[in-house]
Amino acid sequence: MSKKVSNSNIVTNNCGSESDPPSIPKRRQELLKWNGWGYKDSKFILNKDNHVEFTGERYQLSGHTMTLLRDWMMATVGISLEHRTPPQPEMLAKDMPTPVRNEDFIADLRRTNISHSDDCQDRLFRAHGHTLSEIFILREGSFKRIPDLVVWPNCHNDVVKIVELANKHNVCIIPFGGGTSVSEALMCPTEETRMIVSLDMSQMNRILWVDEKNLVAHIEAGIIGQDLERLLGKKGYCTGHEPDSMEFSSLGGWVATRASGMKKNIYGNIEDLVVHVKCVTPKGTLEKSCQVPRMSCGPDIHHFILGSEGTLGVVTEVTMKIRPVPECKRYGSIVFPNFENGVACLREIAKQKCAPASIRLMDNEQFQFGHALKPESKSVFTNFIDGLKKFYITRIKGFDVNKLAVATLLFEGAKKDVDAQEKRVYEIAAQFGGLAGGAENGERGYMLTFAIAYIRDLGFEYYIVAESFETSVPWDRCLDLCTNVKDRLHRECKERGIQFPPYITCRVTQCYDAGACVYFYFGFNYRGIQNPVQMYEDIEACARDEILANGGSISHHHGVGKLRKRWLRKTIGDVGLGAMRAIKEYVDPQNIFGCKNLMVGEPEQADHTAEQMKNVLVSKL
């Protein structure tokens, strides 16, 4: 195989080799929040003028004031500036469970010189992902079980040693990539009595080689998405895989959860990008013997690893397809008179196979929220132009501002191809009453994706609990699913006596030949409610039941973890679940990878144990 290897940022596969410093340090809590999303210096705050401001310098929204957002939050979810949750002090060692120690394992680990720590903050930081319940526990309660030790391998061989020692001494391992899980996949099973080791992959962050003839790159699985694209970009390449969490999520995590990205339409989902995977299991390393584009040799063993969610082993190295950085990148947007027309347009675009790299359709509620997030403009000219646009859309074209829907677009590729694709997309949009909304709105909507994840932390400060969940659905069921899930959420909130109106919105985010991905956002004001997390999860469970009843899936790209286990048997059937358990039993008979995701690695009669234990914990908050 012909390889072109850089001596600076792309290195050979030797333990301890140095590459360009990653954006996430070894002790991530030095840079990232301990009880919220993202960087410590980036957050939504209420400034001295009682307007919402976004701090820091990392995002397009940073340093800007959103003068409409406070009033929107007050009107939409009933926040009151007089009712604010008390600030939460950082958890100390006394607030955390005493670590379980397997002295024989620790003694053998010390002989390997592999870095490890039982510091309470190191342990806590890797005890959770970012579901509502996990962050709420960080703010309001305490975990019954967290990892007892954190280890940082530097290369594949280090991982092999760690797994061998865990197998020898019967120690439980939970792999940790970027920590962005929203499926409770990282939560330690409360009934686990063995020592639990968090295997933090952050030091395995190198691109080992790039093969420019075959357009593939061999990469360590701990690399963070933004670092991967930055380093490849220096060589003129990209993977094009951009999940919303790409600033913090890792390549190994993408593989383990069967991830999808915003530019899926051109570059594909993670399963389309993967050429070869190396996965360390208690039985040894699982991998193919060659790195070819396709094989016909029985069931694809990559599909044992893709979506395995840390239950079989840990992904250490991945060979991925790469492409030259696109010559042309162009944003756009389309305004539709209503959501129904927008969905019909996306269906036609998918049918004609001319979808841009990214196309995402927001319903009216999400459009209103995006408008409230618009930074204050000090330019008279800008305000004048915005006024003209609104006048044209509402007065001349007759769009109802309370019904319209907006799609954001991103085109990538050769300029001539982008020109042709853009022309065709806008022609199709016009057939469904769509109007071009401008490149600025498209870029702003696309980039807001990275900042918007911070808004939930502001909501927590004003008694708002909120979460997102997603599904995939056939085209002919898409509108019914969106309508019925929203209706179900409203009905459940009313029946449970939630006194403030809930915020319920959705968007169509990825298009396929046979269907689409739909993303829901749901939140409510919990003032006066004793157990908000349990109530939220009960209502969301009803929404998932409604999704399944309307022909949707339990997940499009977030995975199952522990949060969605109750629907897995219904989704894949008894034979499918039995096959998954049989693979687990062969590969990991001692349940070394004992995270208990996906209904594997536990007795059949204990399918609901983890869920019940979590409910007990949350009910005590």
Secondary structure, 3 states (H helix, E strand, C coil): CCCECCCCCECCCCCCCCCCCCCCCCCHHHCECCCCCCECCCCEEECCCCCEEECCCCCCCCCCEECCHHHHHHHHHCCCCCCCCCCCCCCCHHHCCCCCCCHHHHHHHHCCCCEEECCHHHHHHCCCCCCHHHHHHHHHCCCCCCCCEEEECCCHHHHHHHHHHHHHHCCEEEEECCCCCCCCCCCCCCCCCCCEEEEECCCCCCEEEEECCCCEEEEECCCEHHHHHHHHHHCCEECCCCCCCCCCCEHHHHHHHCCCCCCHHHHCCHHHHEEEEEEEECCEEECCCCCCCCCCCCCCCHHHHCCCCCCCCEEEEEEEECEECCCEEEEEEEEECCHHHHHHHHHHHHHCCCCCCEEEEECHHHHHHHHHCCCCCCCHHHHHHHHHHHHHHHHHCCCCCCCCEEEEEEEEECHHHHHHHHHHHHHHHHHCCCEECCHHHHHHHHHHHHHHCCHHHHHHHCCEEEEEEEEEEEHHHHHHHHHHHHHHHHHHHHHCCCCCCCEEEEEEEEECCCEEEEEEEEEEECCCCCCHHHHHHHHHHHHHHHHHHCCCCCCCCCCCCCCCHHHHHHHHHHHHHHHHHHHHHHHCCCCCCCCCCCCCCCCHHHCCHHHHHHHHHHHCC
